[in-house]
Amino acid sequence: MSELRLTPALGYLVALLAGGLTTLSASPFQLWWLGPVAVGLMYLGIHTLTPGQAALKGWWYGVGLFGSGTSWVYVSIHDYGYTGVPLALFLTGLFVATLALFFAATLWLYRRLTGPRLAALSFAGAWVLGEVLRTYAFTGFPWLLLGSAHVDSPLAPWAPIGGVFALSLITALTGTLGVEFLRRRWSAGALAATLWLIPLALPAQWTTPSNDGSTRVALLQGNLPQLIKWTPEGQRTAANTYTELTRALDDGVDLIVWPETALPMLDNAAMPVLERIQATLAPGTALLTGIVQLDERDRFFNSVIGVGDVEGEYRKEHLVPFGEYLPLESLLRGLITFFDLPMSSFSAGEEDPAPIHAAGLSIGSAICYEIVYPDLVANRARDADILLTVSNDTWFGASIGPLQHLQMARLRALENGRYVMRATSNGITVIIDPQGNVTTRAPQFETTGITGEVQAMQGTTPFTRTGSWPAWVLAALLVVPGIRWKKKEIRKKR
């Protein structure tokens, strides 16, 4: 099969389709095998395009991916941001179109700097470097990375070694090598097959349970309406709901977890409620909750604090733009209602925070959106024997957002060989084991709680020790052979 030549318009339509296929590879659809197909469609014909055409093809891919995969942004803007339908549609479209520029930039640079030599390798490497850029540029948005879809695929054993970017690289290589295989380059097929067969020989588990036995935990889900949450009525309802759920637990629970901002009030107002609850707990029982803290300098923090057998606290380090802080605040604040969401003036907590110690566990915390950042979570896992994430996924409504969010939390458990306790306001509240499997799960949109057992884990995975940089370096090295060195070419012509 020679280099495929499509009209630019047809190529852009294929790119739009490929973006949608990538969404289908992730949760809740979990058709992980579509990821390589999507990359293969983007790779086909790329060398017949000018850099500008390649950029436009990448942009259309991004529109297909984020238009189908992050449609939940509309729910946040319209349903909970008090924004009318026309403006909500415009802002959602602007969000999608802006994120798609990352793929436009990636493919423009690829065509501008590389040629067809070893293209199957260089294209895959460039793709992953584009994902790295999207993860960190302008605070980052590492949502729907190619590798996130593979927590349940045969590639999953690669996760504790190289993390999500290694999974993305293997997925991209599978797509490009698959195209070369169809061109009767049989060695490409052999290499792709090898990447999928190696996991059969990898260790099933890199960490081991400690000798301290298991800890019985309860994760509570209040399912409170977001629109009235911060009203006096919502505050009373929240206090009563979580008090009743906690009192209904049996005496064998060692650790109780409430979700992000379970009590919609400042910590000083919430403390009397927490102290009354503490008085009813069995000796040695710990309670952790998400809460808003106000410090002596009048700064707000999205935090996790505890009562009972608890030492330490956690303040969210990586904040969500527009949700927890407002970029260009002097210009945007007050412009539209969406820019005046409650509690949208948070400060960031300190980097490299110490773990929380509760119920005999050393707990690394990540609040809501932080769990999608692989290196942030790996940093927490290095000093902790278990991971905790509290979240308020009410902002996603009944969309696919919470299911995507859960999938990424499962991948963090697999990458680091740690249990993850995930307590959310209205779902999906789960306990995840070190292999990324959900052991206990609460139904969405119900006022309920789950109980289960977790264990402190000893040792670290290769990914926990190194983070993502080996995968980044490998991706960059794959790009290098495909670079066109113009000076050398000029000398050869002379």
matplotlib code that plots the C-alpha trace (Angstrom):
import matplotlib.pyplot as plt

x = [0.0, 1.7, 1.3, -2.5, -3.5, -6.8, -8.2, -7.6, -11.3, -11.7, -8.5, -10.0, -13.2, -11.1, -9.3, -12.7, -13.7, -10.4, -10.9, -14.3, -12.8, -10.3, -13.2, -14.7, -11.4, -11.8, -14.4, -17.3, -17.1, -13.7, -13.1, -9.3, -8.3, -9.7, -6.8, -4.2, -6.8, -7.3, -3.5, -3.2, -5.8, -3.9, -0.6, -2.0, -1.2, 0.5, 3.6, 1.5, 0.4, 2.1, 2.8, -0.3, -2.5, -1.1, -1.9, -5.5, -5.8, -4.5, -7.0, -9.9, -8.8, -8.8, -12.3, -13.5, -11.8, -12.8, -16.1, -17.2, -15.1, -15.4, -19.0, -19.6, -18.0, -21.4, -23.1, -20.7, -21.1, -24.9, -26.4, -24.1, -22.6, -25.9, -25.1, -27.7, -27.8, -26.3, -23.4, -22.8, -22.6, -20.2, -17.9, -18.0, -17.1, -14.3, -13.0, -12.9, -11.4, -8.7, -7.7, -7.6, -4.8, -2.4, -2.9, -2.6, 0.8, 2.0, 1.3, 2.6, 5.9, 6.1, 5.7, 7.9, 10.8, 10.7, 10.6, 9.4, 12.6, 11.6, 8.3, 6.4, 8.7, 9.0, 5.3, 4.5, 7.2, 5.9, 2.4, 3.4, 5.5, 2.3, 0.5, 3.2, 2.8, -0.9, -0.4, 1.7, 1.2, -1.1, -1.6, -2.3, -5.3, -4.2, -7.7, -8.2, -4.5, -4.2, -2.7, -5.6, -7.8, -5.5, -6.0, -8.0, -6.1, -3.3, -0.9, -1.9, 1.3, 3.4, 1.7, 3.8, 6.9, 6.4, 3.1, 0.4, 2.9, 4.5, 1.1, 0.4, 3.7, 3.0, -0.6, 0.7, 3.5, 0.9, -1.1, 1.8, 3.5, 0.2, 0.0, 3.5, 2.6, -0.3, 2.3, 4.0, 6.8, 6.7, 9.3, 6.9, 4.3, 6.8, 7.8, 4.2, 3.4, 6.5, 5.3, 2.0, 3.6, 6.2, 3.5, 3.0, 6.5, 6.2, 5.6, 1.9, 2.6, 5.5, 4.4, 3.5, 1.1, 2.6, 2.5, 0.1, -3.0, -6.0, -7.8, -11.5, -12.7, -16.0, -16.5, -19.6, -21.6, -24.1, -25.6, -26.5, -27.9, -25.1, -27.3, -28.3, -25.2, -23.8, -27.1, -28.0, -30.5, -27.8, -25.3, -27.8, -28.8, -25.1, -24.4, -27.4, -26.8, -23.2, -23.9, -26.6, -24.5, -21.6, -23.7, -25.2, -21.8, -20.8, -18.1, -15.6, -14.7, -11.2, -11.3, -14.2, -13.9, -16.2, -15.8, -14.6, -16.3, -18.7, -19.6, -20.1, -18.8, -15.4, -13.4, -14.0, -17.8, -17.5, -15.4, -18.3, -20.1, -16.9, -16.3, -19.8, -19.3, -15.9, -17.5, -19.6, -16.8, -15.1, -11.7, -9.0, -11.3, -10.3, -12.5, -11.2, -13.2, -12.8, -13.3, -12.6, -10.0, -9.4, -6.0, -4.9, -4.0, -7.6, -6.6, -8.9, -7.7, -9.4, -8.3, -8.5, -8.5, -9.4, -10.5, -9.8, -6.7, -5.4, -2.1, -1.6, -3.7, -3.6, -4.1, -4.8, -1.7, -2.9, -6.0, -8.6, -8.7, -12.1, -13.3, -11.0, -9.2, -9.8, -7.0, -6.9, -9.2, -9.1, -10.5, -12.9, -14.4, -18.0, -18.1, -20.5, -22.1, -19.8, -16.8, -18.3, -18.8, -18.8, -15.4, -13.5, -10.7, -8.6, -4.9, -2.6, -1.1, 2.6, 4.5, 5.6, 3.3, 3.8, 1.3, -1.6, -1.4, -4.7, -5.8, -2.2, -2.0, 0.3, -2.0, -1.0, -3.8, -5.1, -8.2, -10.5, -8.8, -5.3, -5.8, -5.4, -1.8, 0.4, 3.6, 1.8, 0.2, 3.5, 5.1, 2.5, 2.9, 6.7, 6.1, 2.7, 1.5, -2.0, -3.7, -6.8, -8.7, -11.8, -13.9, -17.1, -18.2, -21.6, -20.3, -20.3, -24.0, -25.1, -22.4, -19.5, -17.1, -17.3, -16.6, -13.5, -12.4, -12.7, -10.7, -7.8, -8.0, -7.8, -4.7, -3.0, -3.5, -2.0, 0.9, 1.9, 0.9, -1.3, -4.9, -6.8, -9.8, -12.1, -14.9, -17.1, -20.2, -22.6, -20.5, -18.6, -17.3, -15.0, -12.2, -9.5, -6.9, -3.2, -3.9, -6.4, -9.5, -12.5, -13.2, -16.2, -18.4, -21.4, -24.1, -24.2, -26.8, -27.7, -27.2, -25.1, -21.8, -19.5, -17.3, -14.3, -10.8, -7.5, -3.9, -0.8, 1.6, 5.3, 7.8, 7.5, 6.9, 9.5, 7.1, 6.7, 10.5, 11.2, 7.9, 7.3, 10.6, 11.9, 8.9, 9.4, 13.0, 12.2, 9.5, 12.1, 14.7, 12.2, 11.6, 15.3, 16.0, 13.2, 14.4, 15.5, 19.0, 19.0, 22.6, 23.7, 21.3, 22.8, 26.3, 25.3, 23.9, 27.1]
y = [0.0, 3.2, 6.6, 7.3, 10.5, 12.1, 15.4, 17.8, 18.0, 14.3, 14.1, 16.6, 14.5, 11.4, 13.3, 14.3, 10.7, 9.6, 12.1, 10.5, 7.0, 8.0, 9.0, 5.6, 4.0, 5.4, 5.0, 4.4, 2.7, 1.1, 0.1, 0.5, -1.1, 1.9, 4.1, 2.6, 2.8, 6.5, 7.1, 5.1, 7.2, 10.3, 8.9, 7.8, 10.4, 12.8, 13.1, 14.3, 17.4, 20.7, 21.8, 24.1, 21.2, 18.9, 21.5, 21.7, 18.0, 17.9, 20.6, 18.7, 15.6, 17.7, 19.0, 15.4, 14.3, 17.1, 17.7, 14.2, 13.5, 16.6, 17.6, 17.6, 21.1, 22.4, 20.9, 22.8, 26.0, 25.9, 23.9, 25.1, 28.3, 30.0, 30.7, 30.8, 28.2, 30.3, 31.6, 28.1, 26.6, 29.3, 28.9, 25.1, 25.4, 27.9, 25.4, 22.6, 24.7, 26.0, 22.6, 21.3, 23.7, 21.4, 18.8, 21.4, 22.5, 18.9, 18.0, 21.3, 20.8, 17.2, 18.1, 21.1, 19.3, 15.7, 13.6, 10.1, 8.5, 6.1, 8.0, 5.3, 5.9, 9.7, 10.2, 8.2, 10.1, 13.4, 12.4, 11.7, 14.9, 16.7, 15.0, 16.1, 19.7, 19.5, 18.1, 21.0, 24.1, 26.8, 24.6, 21.6, 19.4, 15.7, 14.5, 11.7, 10.8, 7.8, 5.7, 6.3, 3.9, 0.9, 0.3, -2.8, -3.8, -6.3, -3.3, -2.5, -4.2, -1.4, 1.2, 0.5, 0.7, 3.8, 5.3, 6.7, 8.3, 4.9, 3.5, 6.4, 5.7, 2.0, 2.8, 5.4, 3.0, 0.3, 2.6, 3.7, 0.3, -1.2, 1.1, 0.1, -3.6, -3.1, -1.7, -5.1, -4.0, -7.2, -6.1, -3.3, -5.9, -7.9, -4.9, -4.0, -7.6, -7.6, -4.5, -6.3, -9.6, -8.3, -7.6, -11.4, -11.6, -8.6, -8.9, -8.9, -6.9, -4.5, -3.7, -5.9, -5.5, -4.5, -6.7, -4.4, -6.1, -4.5, -1.3, -1.0, 2.2, 3.8, 6.3, 8.4, 10.0, 12.7, 13.3, 16.9, 19.3, 21.5, 24.5, 24.9, 23.5, 26.9, 28.3, 28.1, 25.3, 23.4, 23.8, 22.4, 19.5, 18.6, 18.6, 16.5, 14.1, 13.3, 13.1, 10.5, 8.5, 8.4, 7.4, 4.6, 2.9, -0.1, 0.1, -1.8, 1.1, 2.5, 5.4, 7.4, 9.7, 12.4, 13.9, 17.3, 20.2, 17.7, 20.5, 23.6, 26.0, 27.3, 25.0, 27.2, 26.9, 23.2, 22.3, 22.1, 19.7, 17.5, 17.6, 16.4, 13.6, 12.8, 12.4, 9.5, 7.6, 4.6, 5.3, 5.2, 5.9, 8.7, 10.9, 12.8, 15.4, 17.8, 21.3, 25.0, 26.6, 30.2, 31.2, 34.2, 36.1, 35.6, 33.1, 30.2, 26.6, 23.5, 21.1, 17.8, 17.9, 15.3, 14.6, 11.7, 9.6, 12.1, 14.0, 16.6, 18.1, 18.6, 21.8, 21.4, 22.3, 22.2, 24.4, 24.3, 27.5, 29.2, 26.7, 27.5, 30.5, 33.0, 33.8, 37.5, 38.1, 41.9, 41.7, 38.7, 38.9, 40.1, 39.9, 37.0, 34.9, 31.9, 33.9, 34.5, 30.8, 30.3, 29.7, 30.6, 32.5, 29.7, 29.8, 26.9, 24.8, 24.1, 21.8, 18.3, 18.2, 15.7, 12.8, 12.7, 10.1, 8.6, 5.2, 3.9, 4.8, 7.2, 8.8, 10.7, 13.0, 14.4, 16.6, 16.1, 17.2, 16.5, 12.8, 13.1, 14.3, 11.2, 12.7, 14.7, 11.5, 9.6, 12.2, 11.7, 7.9, 8.0, 9.0, 7.3, 3.7, 4.5, 7.2, 9.2, 11.4, 13.3, 14.9, 16.7, 15.3, 16.9, 19.5, 16.8, 15.9, 12.6, 12.9, 10.6, 12.9, 11.0, 7.7, 9.1, 10.6, 7.2, 5.5, 7.9, 7.3, 3.6, 4.1, 6.1, 3.1, 0.7, 3.0, 3.3, -0.1, 1.6, 1.3, 4.4, 5.5, 7.8, 9.6, 11.8, 13.9, 12.0, 9.3, 7.4, 6.5, 3.5, 1.6, 0.7, -2.0, -1.8, -3.5, -0.8, -2.9, -1.5, -3.7, -1.7, 0.8, 3.0, 3.7, 7.2, 9.8, 8.1, 9.2, 6.2, 4.9, 2.0, 0.1, -2.1, -3.0, -1.4, -2.3, -0.2, -1.2, -1.6, -0.9, 1.3, 0.7, 1.8, 4.6, 5.8, 6.1, 7.8, 9.5, 10.1, 11.4, 8.1, 7.9, 11.5, 10.9, 7.8, 9.7, 12.4, 9.9, 8.3, 11.7, 12.5, 10.0, 11.5, 15.1, 16.6, 18.2, 20.9, 21.8, 18.2, 18.0, 21.2, 19.9, 16.6, 18.7, 20.6]
z = [0.0, -1.1, 0.5, 0.6, -1.2, -0.1, -0.9, 2.0, 2.7, 2.9, 5.1, 7.5, 7.7, 8.4, 11.2, 12.7, 12.7, 14.2, 17.1, 17.8, 17.7, 20.4, 22.7, 22.1, 23.1, 26.6, 29.3, 29.4, 25.9, 26.6, 23.0, 23.7, 20.4, 18.5, 19.8, 17.4, 14.6, 15.3, 15.2, 12.0, 10.3, 11.3, 10.1, 6.7, 4.1, 6.5, 4.3, 1.3, 3.2, 3.7, 7.3, 7.1, 5.9, 8.6, 11.2, 10.0, 10.0, 13.6, 14.5, 13.1, 15.0, 18.2, 17.4, 17.0, 20.2, 22.6, 20.9, 21.6, 24.7, 26.8, 26.0, 29.8, 29.8, 28.6, 31.7, 34.0, 32.1, 31.5, 34.3, 37.2, 35.7, 35.2, 31.6, 28.8, 26.0, 23.2, 25.4, 26.9, 23.4, 22.3, 25.4, 25.0, 21.3, 22.2, 24.7, 22.2, 19.4, 21.7, 23.0, 19.4, 18.7, 20.6, 17.9, 15.2, 16.7, 17.0, 13.4, 12.0, 13.8, 12.7, 9.0, 9.3, 10.9, 9.8, 6.6, 5.7, 7.0, 9.9, 10.0, 11.9, 14.8, 14.6, 14.2, 17.3, 19.3, 18.1, 19.1, 22.7, 22.9, 21.9, 24.8, 27.2, 26.0, 26.6, 30.1, 31.2, 29.0, 30.5, 33.7, 31.5, 30.4, 30.4, 29.7, 27.2, 26.7, 24.4, 27.2, 29.7, 27.8, 28.5, 32.2, 31.1, 27.9, 27.4, 27.6, 31.2, 32.7, 31.1, 33.3, 36.5, 34.4, 32.2, 33.2, 30.9, 28.5, 27.8, 27.2, 24.8, 23.0, 22.5, 21.3, 18.8, 17.6, 17.2, 14.9, 12.8, 12.6, 11.7, 8.7, 7.7, 8.1, 5.6, 3.3, 3.5, 5.8, 7.8, 10.4, 11.5, 12.3, 14.3, 16.3, 17.1, 18.1, 20.4, 22.2, 23.0, 23.9, 26.4, 29.1, 29.3, 30.9, 33.2, 36.9, 37.9, 41.0, 41.9, 45.4, 48.4, 51.3, 54.6, 57.6, 59.5, 58.1, 56.4, 57.4, 57.2, 55.5, 54.7, 51.9, 52.1, 49.2, 50.2, 46.7, 47.5, 44.9, 43.6, 42.9, 46.6, 48.1, 49.3, 50.6, 54.3, 53.4, 51.6, 54.5, 57.0, 54.6, 54.1, 57.9, 58.6, 55.7, 56.5, 60.2, 59.6, 57.1, 59.6, 62.6, 60.5, 60.2, 62.2, 64.9, 62.9, 60.6, 61.1, 58.6, 57.4, 54.3, 53.2, 49.7, 48.4, 50.2, 51.9, 54.3, 52.1, 54.7, 56.0, 58.3, 61.3, 60.8, 60.1, 63.1, 65.6, 63.3, 63.0, 66.7, 67.5, 65.0, 66.6, 70.0, 68.6, 66.9, 68.4, 70.0, 67.3, 64.4, 62.0, 59.8, 56.8, 54.8, 52.0, 53.3, 52.4, 54.6, 55.3, 56.7, 58.6, 55.4, 54.1, 51.5, 50.6, 50.2, 48.9, 51.5, 53.3, 57.1, 59.7, 63.3, 65.5, 64.9, 62.3, 61.9, 59.1, 56.4, 52.7, 50.6, 46.9, 44.8, 41.2, 40.8, 38.0, 35.9, 35.9, 38.5, 41.4, 40.2, 37.4, 35.0, 34.1, 37.0, 36.8, 33.2, 33.5, 37.0, 36.7, 32.9, 32.9, 35.6, 34.8, 35.8, 39.3, 40.4, 44.2, 45.7, 42.5, 44.3, 45.8, 46.5, 45.7, 48.5, 48.9, 46.6, 47.8, 50.8, 53.6, 53.7, 56.1, 58.8, 59.7, 61.2, 60.9, 57.2, 55.4, 52.9, 49.7, 48.7, 45.3, 45.2, 42.2, 39.0, 40.5, 40.1, 36.3, 36.6, 36.7, 38.0, 40.7, 42.0, 41.7, 43.8, 46.5, 46.3, 47.0, 50.6, 51.2, 51.4, 50.1, 48.0, 48.5, 46.1, 47.1, 44.3, 43.5, 40.1, 40.4, 38.0, 35.3, 35.6, 34.1, 31.3, 30.6, 32.5, 35.9, 34.1, 32.4, 35.7, 37.4, 34.6, 35.2, 39.0, 38.3, 36.1, 38.9, 41.2, 38.6, 37.9, 41.6, 43.0, 45.6, 46.8, 45.9, 48.0, 45.8, 47.7, 45.6, 46.2, 43.9, 42.3, 41.3, 44.8, 44.8, 46.3, 43.8, 44.4, 43.3, 40.0, 39.1, 39.7, 41.4, 44.5, 45.9, 44.2, 45.1, 42.6, 41.1, 42.2, 45.5, 49.1, 50.3, 51.5, 50.9, 53.2, 52.3, 53.2, 52.0, 52.8, 53.1, 50.3, 50.6, 47.8, 44.7, 41.0, 38.5, 37.5, 41.0, 41.3, 38.0, 36.9, 33.3, 32.1, 30.7, 28.4, 27.4, 26.5, 24.5, 22.6, 21.8, 20.7, 18.3, 16.7, 16.1, 13.3, 11.3, 11.5, 8.2, 8.8, 6.1, 6.4, 5.7, 2.8, 1.3, 1.7, -0.1, -3.0, -3.3]

ax = plt.figure().add_subplot(projection="3d")
ax.plot(x, y, z, "-o")
ax.set_aspect("equal")
plt.show()
